[in-house]
Amino acid sequence: MKKLISIIFISYFVSFSNLFADEINRNTDLTFYTGNFDITDEVGDDEATLFGVEHKNSDLFRNTFLGKFSPITGGFITDSGAAYLYTGIQGQYKLGPMNILPSFAPGYYEKGDGKDMGSVLEFKSEIKIGFDIFENSNFGYTYSHISNNDWGDTNPGVDNQSITFSKKF
């Protein structure tokens, strides 16, 4: 199952990047992140390391009376074989060199040998705080919560934290 999830995860991003190669070369913000999955697990048996990537297209940003919003697409895998693929919306609020980026994204969760979340449909709420380090680069920290809103058999939920690096192309 781990191999299947890895193949799907890699295929998804390879095909996505090939379909939008022109846009990625000019209008893309890619974020790479790594951190801890299920940091609030009191027993400690479901904690794992996660690795992920997220995509935003700057042409799709929209200014609204609530702020600047854009669609996001991404996913992560854990070292215990769990995978989460998502797409949603992210706000952007800039305070000088600091960026505050709240987001919400429903997605597909596959537990692998990791935590049973009770459903394949899970929802991720996240807050990211990033700092501009160069003209087109950002370094940040994220805290997210993933749960299924009690739509699954169980709803244990997980809290995650990650360090991020974003680059605009």
RAVEN-V875039 format. One record per pair of residues at least 12 apart in sequence whose ideal C-beta (glycine too) atoms are under 8 Angstrom apart, sorted by sequence separation. I is the first residue (numbers start at 1). J is the second residue. D is the distance in whole Angstrom. If there is no record, write none. Layout:
BEGIN
I;J;D
I;J;D
END
This chain:
BEGIN
36;48;7
37;49;7
58;70;8
74;86;6
90;102;7
91;103;7
108;120;6
109;121;8
128;140;5
129;141;6
145;157;6
146;158;5
36;49;7
37;50;4
57;70;7
73;86;7
74;87;8
90;103;4
108;121;7
109;122;4
128;141;7
129;142;8
145;158;7
35;49;7
36;50;7
56;70;5
57;71;8
72;86;8
73;87;5
89;103;7
107;121;8
108;122;8
128;142;4
145;159;5
146;160;7
34;49;7
35;50;6
56;71;7
72;87;7
88;103;6
89;104;6
106;121;7
107;122;6
127;142;7
144;159;7
145;160;8
34;50;7
56;72;5
71;87;7
72;88;6
88;104;5
89;105;7
106;122;7
107;123;8
126;142;6
127;143;6
143;159;7
144;160;5
33;50;8
34;51;5
55;72;7
71;88;7
72;89;7
88;105;3
106;123;5
107;124;6
126;143;7
127;144;8
143;160;7
144;161;8
33;51;8
34;52;7
54;72;6
55;73;5
71;89;6
72;90;5
87;105;6
88;106;6
105;123;7
106;124;8
126;144;4
142;160;8
143;161;5
144;162;8
33;52;5
54;73;7
55;74;6
70;89;7
71;90;8
86;105;4
87;106;8
88;107;8
104;123;7
105;124;5
125;144;7
126;145;8
142;161;7
32;52;7
33;53;8
54;74;3
69;89;6
70;90;6
86;106;7
87;107;7
104;124;7
124;144;5
125;145;5
141;161;7
142;162;5
32;53;6
33;54;7
53;74;6
69;90;7
86;107;3
103;124;8
104;125;6
105;126;8
124;145;7
125;146;8
141;162;7
31;53;7
52;74;6
53;75;7
69;91;5
70;92;7
85;107;5
86;108;8
103;125;7
104;126;8
124;146;5
141;163;6
142;164;6
30;53;7
31;54;4
52;75;6
53;76;8
68;91;7
69;92;7
84;107;5
85;108;5
102;125;8
103;126;5
123;146;7
140;163;7
141;164;7
30;54;7
31;55;8
52;76;3
67;91;5
68;92;4
84;108;7
102;126;7
103;127;8
122;146;5
123;147;6
139;163;8
140;164;4
30;55;6
31;56;8
51;76;6
52;77;7
66;91;7
67;92;7
68;93;8
84;109;5
101;126;8
102;127;5
103;128;7
122;147;7
123;148;7
139;164;7
140;165;8
29;55;7
50;76;5
51;77;6
67;93;6
83;109;7
84;110;8
101;127;7
102;128;8
122;148;5
123;149;6
138;164;8
139;165;6
140;166;7
28;55;7
29;56;4
50;77;7
51;78;8
82;109;7
83;110;5
100;127;7
101;128;4
121;148;6
138;165;7
139;166;8
28;56;7
29;57;8
50;78;5
82;110;7
100;128;8
101;129;8
137;165;7
138;166;4
28;57;6
29;58;6
49;78;6
50;79;8
82;111;5
83;112;7
99;128;8
100;129;6
101;130;7
117;146;7
119;148;4
137;166;7
138;167;8
27;57;5
28;58;7
48;78;4
49;79;5
81;111;8
82;112;5
99;129;7
117;147;7
118;148;6
121;151;7
137;167;5
27;58;5
48;79;5
61;92;7
72;103;6
74;105;8
81;112;3
82;113;8
98;129;7
99;130;4
117;148;6
121;152;7
136;167;6
137;168;8
27;59;5
48;80;4
75;107;7
80;112;6
81;113;4
82;114;3
98;130;7
99;131;7
119;151;6
136;168;4
72;105;6
80;113;5
81;114;6
82;115;7
98;131;6
99;132;7
119;152;3
136;169;8
23;57;6
46;80;8
48;82;7
56;90;7
78;112;7
80;114;4
97;131;5
98;132;8
118;152;3
119;153;7
130;164;7
80;115;8
97;132;5
117;152;7
118;153;5
23;59;7
78;114;5
88;124;7
118;154;4
119;155;8
128;164;6
130;166;7
20;57;8
109;146;7
117;154;8
118;155;5
84;122;7
86;124;6
116;154;7
117;155;8
118;156;7
16;55;7
37;76;8
99;138;6
101;140;8
117;156;6
13;53;6
84;124;7
116;156;8
117;157;8
37;78;5
99;140;7
115;156;7
117;158;7
31;74;7
33;76;7
37;80;8
115;158;6
37;82;7
16;73;7
13;75;8
84;146;7
12;75;7
9;75;6
48;114;6
48;115;8
9;77;6
46;114;6
46;115;4
6;77;7
5;77;7
12;85;7
9;83;6
41;115;8
8;83;8
5;81;7
9;85;7
6;83;8
8;85;8
37;114;7
38;115;6
5;83;4
37;115;8
2;81;4
1;81;7
5;110;5
5;112;6
35;142;7
1;110;8
33;142;7
2;112;6
50;160;7
52;162;7
58;168;7
1;112;6
2;113;7
1;113;8
46;158;8
50;162;7
41;158;8
40;158;8
40;159;5
38;158;4
39;159;5
37;158;6
38;159;7
39;160;6
38;160;7
39;161;6
37;160;5
36;160;6
35;160;6
36;161;6
35;161;5
36;162;8
35;162;3
34;162;6
35;163;6
33;162;4
34;163;6
33;163;7
33;164;4
32;164;7
33;165;7
31;164;5
32;165;5
31;165;7
32;166;8
31;166;4
30;166;7
29;166;6
30;167;6
29;167;7
29;168;5
30;169;7
28;168;7
29;169;8
28;169;5
27;169;8
26;169;7
25;169;6
24;169;6
END
